[in-house]
């Protein structure tokens, strides 16, 4: 199993979601639930496209 990677899973209520794993194998992000696998794949593509542009907001 190579990391980092996205893993698509199916919930018990037949909805799709993904986890993003870091290079060390730890989950670093969980997605929302999607009604279709294509929607889930679109969510992954959105993260891949938009994450490099994401700002950091520190509210601590």
PyMOL Python script that loads the backbone (N, CA, C, O; Angstrom):
from pymol import cmd

cmd.read_pdbstr("""\
ATOM      1  N   UNK A   1       0.840  -1.185   0.000  1.00  0.00           N
ATOM      2  CA  UNK A   1       0.000   0.000   0.000  1.00  0.00           C
ATOM      3  C   UNK A   1       0.884   1.245   0.000  1.00  0.00           C
ATOM      4  O   UNK A   1       1.644   1.465   0.943  1.00  0.00           O
ATOM      5  N   UNK A   2       0.792   2.038  -1.020  1.00  0.00           N
ATOM      6  CA  UNK A   2       1.603   3.253  -1.111  1.00  0.00           C
ATOM      7  C   UNK A   2       0.837   4.455  -0.562  1.00  0.00           C
ATOM      8  O   UNK A   2      -0.371   4.582  -0.763  1.00  0.00           O
ATOM      9  N   UNK A   3       1.540   5.311   0.117  1.00  0.00           N
ATOM     10  CA  UNK A   3       0.955   6.519   0.687  1.00  0.00           C
ATOM     11  C   UNK A   3       1.724   7.708   0.176  1.00  0.00           C
ATOM     12  O   UNK A   3       2.887   7.536  -0.191  1.00  0.00           O
ATOM     13  N   UNK A   4       1.172   8.900   0.122  1.00  0.00           N
ATOM     14  CA  UNK A   4      -0.205   9.258   0.481  1.00  0.00           C
ATOM     15  C   UNK A   4      -1.191   8.763  -0.562  1.00  0.00           C
ATOM     16  O   UNK A   4      -0.828   8.492  -1.707  1.00  0.00           O
ATOM     17  N   UNK A   5      -2.449   8.651  -0.145  1.00  0.00           N
ATOM     18  CA  UNK A   5      -3.487   8.214  -1.082  1.00  0.00           C
ATOM     19  C   UNK A   5      -4.875   8.527  -0.564  1.00  0.00           C
ATOM     20  O   UNK A   5      -5.083   8.765   0.626  1.00  0.00           O
ATOM     21  N   UNK A   6      -5.821   8.519  -1.495  1.00  0.00           N
ATOM     22  CA  UNK A   6      -7.243   8.630  -1.210  1.00  0.00           C
ATOM     23  C   UNK A   6      -7.821   7.224  -1.244  1.00  0.00           C
ATOM     24  O   UNK A   6      -7.469   6.425  -2.112  1.00  0.00           O
ATOM     25  N   UNK A   7      -8.712   6.919  -0.298  1.00  0.00           N
ATOM     26  CA  UNK A   7      -9.378   5.616  -0.264  1.00  0.00           C
ATOM     27  C   UNK A   7     -10.886   5.860  -0.239  1.00  0.00           C
ATOM     28  O   UNK A   7     -11.406   6.516   0.663  1.00  0.00           O
ATOM     29  N   UNK A   8     -11.578   5.322  -1.246  1.00  0.00           N
ATOM     30  CA  UNK A   8     -13.036   5.439  -1.320  1.00  0.00           C
ATOM     31  C   UNK A   8     -13.647   4.267  -0.580  1.00  0.00           C
ATOM     32  O   UNK A   8     -13.224   3.123  -0.747  1.00  0.00           O
ATOM     33  N   UNK A   9     -14.651   4.561   0.245  1.00  0.00           N
ATOM     34  CA  UNK A   9     -15.355   3.534   1.012  1.00  0.00           C
ATOM     35  C   UNK A   9     -16.859   3.708   0.840  1.00  0.00           C
ATOM     36  O   UNK A   9     -17.337   4.766   0.431  1.00  0.00           O
ATOM     37  N   UNK A  10     -17.590   2.648   1.160  1.00  0.00           N
ATOM     38  CA  UNK A  10     -19.048   2.683   1.099  1.00  0.00           C
ATOM     39  C   UNK A  10     -19.583   2.459   2.504  1.00  0.00           C
ATOM     40  O   UNK A  10     -19.195   1.501   3.174  1.00  0.00           O
ATOM     41  N   UNK A  11     -20.465   3.330   2.950  1.00  0.00           N
ATOM     42  CA  UNK A  11     -21.014   3.246   4.297  1.00  0.00           C
ATOM     43  C   UNK A  11     -22.106   2.187   4.370  1.00  0.00           C
ATOM     44  O   UNK A  11     -22.516   1.630   3.352  1.00  0.00           O
ATOM     45  N   UNK A  12     -22.566   1.919   5.578  1.00  0.00           N
ATOM     46  CA  UNK A  12     -23.624   0.929   5.769  1.00  0.00           C
ATOM     47  C   UNK A  12     -24.956   1.372   5.176  1.00  0.00           C
ATOM     48  O   UNK A  12     -25.837   0.545   4.941  1.00  0.00           O
ATOM     49  N   UNK A  13     -25.109   2.680   4.932  1.00  0.00           N
ATOM     50  CA  UNK A  13     -26.345   3.170   4.308  1.00  0.00           C
ATOM     51  C   UNK A  13     -26.147   3.431   2.812  1.00  0.00           C
ATOM     52  O   UNK A  13     -26.870   4.227   2.212  1.00  0.00           O
ATOM     53  N   UNK A  14     -25.162   2.754   2.218  1.00  0.00           N
ATOM     54  CA  UNK A  14     -24.897   2.788   0.772  1.00  0.00           C
ATOM     55  C   UNK A  14     -24.502   4.154   0.233  1.00  0.00           C
ATOM     56  O   UNK A  14     -24.767   4.458  -0.931  1.00  0.00           O
ATOM     57  N   UNK A  15     -23.880   4.974   1.051  1.00  0.00           N
ATOM     58  CA  UNK A  15     -23.344   6.249   0.585  1.00  0.00           C
ATOM     59  C   UNK A  15     -21.830   6.125   0.533  1.00  0.00           C
ATOM     60  O   UNK A  15     -21.232   5.321   1.248  1.00  0.00           O
ATOM     61  N   UNK A  16     -21.219   6.938  -0.330  1.00  0.00           N
ATOM     62  CA  UNK A  16     -19.781   6.871  -0.544  1.00  0.00           C
ATOM     63  C   UNK A  16     -19.072   8.015   0.165  1.00  0.00           C
ATOM     64  O   UNK A  16     -19.621   9.107   0.313  1.00  0.00           O
ATOM     65  N   UNK A  17     -17.846   7.751   0.601  1.00  0.00           N
ATOM     66  CA  UNK A  17     -17.007   8.781   1.212  1.00  0.00           C
ATOM     67  C   UNK A  17     -15.556   8.402   0.975  1.00  0.00           C
ATOM     68  O   UNK A  17     -15.258   7.284   0.555  1.00  0.00           O
ATOM     69  N   UNK A  18     -14.656   9.336   1.245  1.00  0.00           N
ATOM     70  CA  UNK A  18     -13.243   9.009   1.111  1.00  0.00           C
ATOM     71  C   UNK A  18     -12.465   9.470   2.322  1.00  0.00           C
ATOM     72  O   UNK A  18     -12.855  10.402   3.026  1.00  0.00           O
ATOM     73  N   UNK A  19     -11.351   8.791   2.545  1.00  0.00           N
ATOM     74  CA  UNK A  19     -10.368   9.187   3.544  1.00  0.00           C
ATOM     75  C   UNK A  19      -9.089   9.531   2.793  1.00  0.00           C
ATOM     76  O   UNK A  19      -8.742   8.885   1.804  1.00  0.00           O
ATOM     77  N   UNK A  20      -8.402  10.544   3.268  1.00  0.00           N
ATOM     78  CA  UNK A  20      -7.097  10.899   2.725  1.00  0.00           C
ATOM     79  C   UNK A  20      -6.055  10.457   3.739  1.00  0.00           C
ATOM     80  O   UNK A  20      -6.091  10.865   4.900  1.00  0.00           O
ATOM     81  N   UNK A  21      -5.130   9.623   3.294  1.00  0.00           N
ATOM     82  CA  UNK A  21      -4.068   9.110   4.151  1.00  0.00           C
ATOM     83  C   UNK A  21      -2.764   9.838   3.863  1.00  0.00           C
ATOM     84  O   UNK A  21      -2.442  10.120   2.709  1.00  0.00           O
ATOM     85  N   UNK A  22      -2.019  10.138   4.912  1.00  0.00           N
ATOM     86  CA  UNK A  22      -0.713  10.793   4.803  1.00  0.00           C
ATOM     87  C   UNK A  22       0.358   9.749   4.477  1.00  0.00           C
ATOM     88  O   UNK A  22       0.086   8.548   4.445  1.00  0.00           O
ATOM     89  N   UNK A  23       1.562  10.225   4.238  1.00  0.00           N
ATOM     90  CA  UNK A  23       2.678   9.347   3.910  1.00  0.00           C
ATOM     91  C   UNK A  23       2.961   8.340   5.021  1.00  0.00           C
ATOM     92  O   UNK A  23       3.492   7.263   4.751  1.00  0.00           O
ATOM     93  N   UNK A  24       2.616   8.671   6.261  1.00  0.00           N
ATOM     94  CA  UNK A  24       2.853   7.755   7.379  1.00  0.00           C
ATOM     95  C   UNK A  24       1.705   6.774   7.599  1.00  0.00           C
ATOM     96  O   UNK A  24       1.738   5.996   8.553  1.00  0.00           O
ATOM     97  N   UNK A  25       0.679   6.796   6.726  1.00  0.00           N
ATOM     98  CA  UNK A  25      -0.442   5.869   6.812  1.00  0.00           C
ATOM     99  C   UNK A  25      -1.583   6.319   7.700  1.00  0.00           C
ATOM    100  O   UNK A  25      -2.560   5.588   7.862  1.00  0.00           O
ATOM    101  N   UNK A  26      -1.482   7.508   8.280  1.00  0.00           N
ATOM    102  CA  UNK A  26      -2.526   8.027   9.156  1.00  0.00           C
ATOM    103  C   UNK A  26      -3.573   8.789   8.351  1.00  0.00           C
ATOM    104  O   UNK A  26      -3.244   9.472   7.381  1.00  0.00           O
ATOM    105  N   UNK A  27      -4.839   8.667   8.761  1.00  0.00           N
ATOM    106  CA  UNK A  27      -5.904   9.428   8.115  1.00  0.00           C
ATOM    107  C   UNK A  27      -5.755  10.896   8.510  1.00  0.00           C
ATOM    108  O   UNK A  27      -5.666  11.230   9.692  1.00  0.00           O
ATOM    109  N   UNK A  28      -5.730  11.767   7.497  1.00  0.00           N
ATOM    110  CA  UNK A  28      -5.615  13.196   7.774  1.00  0.00           C
ATOM    111  C   UNK A  28      -6.847  13.980   7.334  1.00  0.00           C
ATOM    112  O   UNK A  28      -6.970  15.165   7.643  1.00  0.00           O
ATOM    113  N   UNK A  29      -7.760  13.325   6.613  1.00  0.00           N
ATOM    114  CA  UNK A  29      -8.997  13.997   6.211  1.00  0.00           C
ATOM    115  C   UNK A  29     -10.071  12.966   5.909  1.00  0.00           C
ATOM    116  O   UNK A  29      -9.789  11.882   5.397  1.00  0.00           O
ATOM    117  N   UNK A  30     -11.314  13.325   6.239  1.00  0.00           N
ATOM    118  CA  UNK A  30     -12.500  12.528   5.919  1.00  0.00           C
ATOM    119  C   UNK A  30     -13.433  13.405   5.111  1.00  0.00           C
ATOM    120  O   UNK A  30     -13.561  14.600   5.376  1.00  0.00           O
ATOM    121  N   UNK A  31     -14.075  12.819   4.138  1.00  0.00           N
ATOM    122  CA  UNK A  31     -14.987  13.598   3.304  1.00  0.00           C
ATOM    123  C   UNK A  31     -16.406  13.578   3.865  1.00  0.00           C
ATOM    124  O   UNK A  31     -16.706  12.903   4.850  1.00  0.00           O
ATOM    125  N   UNK A  32     -17.252  14.335   3.205  1.00  0.00           N
ATOM    126  CA  UNK A  32     -18.685  14.242   3.444  1.00  0.00           C
ATOM    127  C   UNK A  32     -19.190  12.955   2.803  1.00  0.00           C
ATOM    128  O   UNK A  32     -18.428  12.258   2.133  1.00  0.00           O
ATOM    129  N   UNK A  33     -20.446  12.638   2.998  1.00  0.00           N
ATOM    130  CA  UNK A  33     -21.065  11.481   2.358  1.00  0.00           C
ATOM    131  C   UNK A  33     -21.618  11.897   1.002  1.00  0.00           C
ATOM    132  O   UNK A  33     -22.197  12.973   0.857  1.00  0.00           O
ATOM    133  N   UNK A  34     -21.433  11.035   0.019  1.00  0.00           N
ATOM    134  CA  UNK A  34     -21.915  11.286  -1.338  1.00  0.00           C
ATOM    135  C   UNK A  34     -22.912  10.200  -1.722  1.00  0.00           C
ATOM    136  O   UNK A  34     -22.753   9.043  -1.334  1.00  0.00           O
ATOM    137  N   UNK A  35     -23.925  10.563  -2.473  1.00  0.00           N
ATOM    138  CA  UNK A  35     -24.939   9.587  -2.876  1.00  0.00           C
ATOM    139  C   UNK A  35     -24.467   8.692  -4.015  1.00  0.00           C
ATOM    140  O   UNK A  35     -25.006   7.603  -4.215  1.00  0.00           O
ATOM    141  N   UNK A  36     -23.452   9.149  -4.769  1.00  0.00           N
ATOM    142  CA  UNK A  36     -22.926   8.342  -5.865  1.00  0.00           C
ATOM    143  C   UNK A  36     -21.410   8.249  -5.769  1.00  0.00           C
ATOM    144  O   UNK A  36     -20.754   9.108  -5.180  1.00  0.00           O
ATOM    145  N   UNK A  37     -20.870   7.188  -6.359  1.00  0.00           N
ATOM    146  CA  UNK A  37     -19.420   7.020  -6.393  1.00  0.00           C
ATOM    147  C   UNK A  37     -18.789   8.122  -7.235  1.00  0.00           C
ATOM    148  O   UNK A  37     -17.707   8.610  -6.910  1.00  0.00           O
ATOM    149  N   UNK A  38     -19.454   8.514  -8.309  1.00  0.00           N
ATOM    150  CA  UNK A  38     -18.943   9.595  -9.161  1.00  0.00           C
ATOM    151  C   UNK A  38     -18.855  10.894  -8.373  1.00  0.00           C
ATOM    152  O   UNK A  38     -17.891  11.644  -8.524  1.00  0.00           O
ATOM    153  N   UNK A  39     -19.839  11.166  -7.543  1.00  0.00           N
ATOM    154  CA  UNK A  39     -19.795  12.351  -6.692  1.00  0.00           C
ATOM    155  C   UNK A  39     -18.606  12.313  -5.756  1.00  0.00           C
ATOM    156  O   UNK A  39     -17.955  13.332  -5.525  1.00  0.00           O
ATOM    157  N   UNK A  40     -18.322  11.137  -5.217  1.00  0.00           N
ATOM    158  CA  UNK A  40     -17.174  10.961  -4.333  1.00  0.00           C
ATOM    159  C   UNK A  40     -15.873  11.210  -5.100  1.00  0.00           C
ATOM    160  O   UNK A  40     -14.975  11.887  -4.601  1.00  0.00           O
ATOM    161  N   UNK A  41     -15.778  10.670  -6.294  1.00  0.00           N
ATOM    162  CA  UNK A  41     -14.590  10.881  -7.123  1.00  0.00           C
ATOM    163  C   UNK A  41     -14.434  12.362  -7.488  1.00  0.00           C
ATOM    164  O   UNK A  41     -13.316  12.873  -7.558  1.00  0.00           O
ATOM    165  N   UNK A  42     -15.552  13.041  -7.720  1.00  0.00           N
ATOM    166  CA  UNK A  42     -15.503  14.479  -7.983  1.00  0.00           C
ATOM    167  C   UNK A  42     -14.981  15.231  -6.762  1.00  0.00           C
ATOM    168  O   UNK A  42     -14.240  16.204  -6.898  1.00  0.00           O
ATOM    169  N   UNK A  43     -15.370  14.776  -5.567  1.00  0.00           N
ATOM    170  CA  UNK A  43     -14.876  15.383  -4.336  1.00  0.00           C
ATOM    171  C   UNK A  43     -13.369  15.233  -4.200  1.00  0.00           C
ATOM    172  O   UNK A  43     -12.684  16.172  -3.796  1.00  0.00           O
ATOM    173  N   UNK A  44     -12.851  14.060  -4.535  1.00  0.00           N
ATOM    174  CA  UNK A  44     -11.402  13.834  -4.511  1.00  0.00           C
ATOM    175  C   UNK A  44     -10.710  14.763  -5.491  1.00  0.00           C
ATOM    176  O   UNK A  44      -9.701  15.385  -5.159  1.00  0.00           O
ATOM    177  N   UNK A  45     -11.245  14.857  -6.685  1.00  0.00           N
ATOM    178  CA  UNK A  45     -10.648  15.747  -7.696  1.00  0.00           C
ATOM    179  C   UNK A  45     -10.669  17.198  -7.248  1.00  0.00           C
ATOM    180  O   UNK A  45      -9.740  17.954  -7.533  1.00  0.00           O
ATOM    181  N   UNK A  46     -11.716  17.587  -6.555  1.00  0.00           N
ATOM    182  CA  UNK A  46     -11.805  18.954  -6.042  1.00  0.00           C
ATOM    183  C   UNK A  46     -10.714  19.217  -5.012  1.00  0.00           C
ATOM    184  O   UNK A  46     -10.079  20.272  -5.032  1.00  0.00           O
ATOM    185  N   UNK A  47     -10.494  18.263  -4.114  1.00  0.00           N
ATOM    186  CA  UNK A  47      -9.430  18.425  -3.112  1.00  0.00           C
ATOM    187  C   UNK A  47      -8.076  18.521  -3.804  1.00  0.00           C
ATOM    188  O   UNK A  47      -7.258  19.372  -3.456  1.00  0.00           O
ATOM    189  N   UNK A  48      -7.840  17.655  -4.778  1.00  0.00           N
ATOM    190  CA  UNK A  48      -6.571  17.675  -5.502  1.00  0.00           C
ATOM    191  C   UNK A  48      -6.358  19.017  -6.204  1.00  0.00           C
ATOM    192  O   UNK A  48      -5.240  19.532  -6.238  1.00  0.00           O
ATOM    193  N   UNK A  49      -7.417  19.573  -6.754  1.00  0.00           N
ATOM    194  CA  UNK A  49      -7.322  20.827  -7.503  1.00  0.00           C
ATOM    195  C   UNK A  49      -7.223  22.040  -6.585  1.00  0.00           C
ATOM    196  O   UNK A  49      -6.410  22.932  -6.827  1.00  0.00           O
ATOM    197  N   UNK A  50      -8.036  22.081  -5.542  1.00  0.00           N
ATOM    198  CA  UNK A  50      -8.161  23.288  -4.730  1.00  0.00           C
ATOM    199  C   UNK A  50      -7.259  23.353  -3.505  1.00  0.00           C
ATOM    200  O   UNK A  50      -6.992  24.447  -3.008  1.00  0.00           O
ATOM    201  N   UNK A  51      -6.788  22.230  -3.010  1.00  0.00           N
ATOM    202  CA  UNK A  51      -5.988  22.242  -1.783  1.00  0.00           C
ATOM    203  C   UNK A  51      -4.701  23.066  -1.897  1.00  0.00           C
ATOM    204  O   UNK A  51      -4.342  23.737  -0.929  1.00  0.00           O
ATOM    205  N   UNK A  52      -3.994  23.048  -3.022  1.00  0.00           N
ATOM    206  CA  UNK A  52      -2.778  23.867  -3.098  1.00  0.00           C
ATOM    207  C   UNK A  52      -3.052  25.366  -2.926  1.00  0.00           C
ATOM    208  O   UNK A  52      -2.157  26.130  -2.567  1.00  0.00           O
ATOM    209  N   UNK A  53      -4.278  25.770  -3.181  1.00  0.00           N
ATOM    210  CA  UNK A  53      -4.646  27.175  -3.069  1.00  0.00           C
ATOM    211  C   UNK A  53      -5.263  27.519  -1.721  1.00  0.00           C
ATOM    212  O   UNK A  53      -5.528  28.689  -1.441  1.00  0.00           O
ATOM    213  N   UNK A  54      -5.495  26.515  -0.887  1.00  0.00           N
ATOM    214  CA  UNK A  54      -6.186  26.722   0.381  1.00  0.00           C
ATOM    215  C   UNK A  54      -5.338  27.541   1.345  1.00  0.00           C
ATOM    216  O   UNK A  54      -4.138  27.312   1.492  1.00  0.00           O
ATOM    217  N   UNK A  55      -5.986  28.499   1.997  1.00  0.00           N
ATOM    218  CA  UNK A  55      -5.330  29.303   3.029  1.00  0.00           C
ATOM    219  C   UNK A  55      -5.438  28.577   4.357  1.00  0.00           C
ATOM    220  O   UNK A  55      -6.245  27.660   4.510  1.00  0.00           O
ATOM    221  N   UNK A  56      -4.634  28.984   5.300  1.00  0.00           N
ATOM    222  CA  UNK A  56      -4.710  28.467   6.667  1.00  0.00           C
ATOM    223  C   UNK A  56      -5.291  29.558   7.550  1.00  0.00           C
ATOM    224  O   UNK A  56      -4.782  30.679   7.592  1.00  0.00           O
ATOM    225  N   UNK A  57      -6.360  29.219   8.254  1.00  0.00           N
ATOM    226  CA  UNK A  57      -6.953  30.144   9.210  1.00  0.00           C
ATOM    227  C   UNK A  57      -6.772  29.563  10.594  1.00  0.00           C
ATOM    228  O   UNK A  57      -7.331  28.511  10.903  1.00  0.00           O
ATOM    229  N   UNK A  58      -6.003  30.226  11.427  1.00  0.00           N
ATOM    230  CA  UNK A  58      -5.689  29.734  12.764  1.00  0.00           C
ATOM    231  C   UNK A  58      -6.557  30.464  13.772  1.00  0.00           C
ATOM    232  O   UNK A  58      -6.363  31.658  14.001  1.00  0.00           O
ATOM    233  N   UNK A  59      -7.509  29.771  14.377  1.00  0.00           N
ATOM    234  CA  UNK A  59      -8.406  30.367  15.360  1.00  0.00           C
ATOM    235  C   UNK A  59      -8.029  29.984  16.793  1.00  0.00           C
ATOM    236  O   UNK A  59      -8.843  30.124  17.705  1.00  0.00           O
ATOM    237  N   UNK A  60      -6.826  29.514  16.989  1.00  0.00           N
ATOM    238  CA  UNK A  60      -6.417  29.089  18.337  1.00  0.00           C
ATOM    239  C   UNK A  60      -6.062  30.267  19.211  1.00  0.00           C
ATOM    240  O   UNK A  60      -5.698  30.085  20.373  1.00  0.00           O
TER     241      UNK A  60
END
""", "prot")
cmd.dss("prot")
cmd.show_as("cartoon", "prot")
cmd.util.cbc("prot")
cmd.orient("prot")
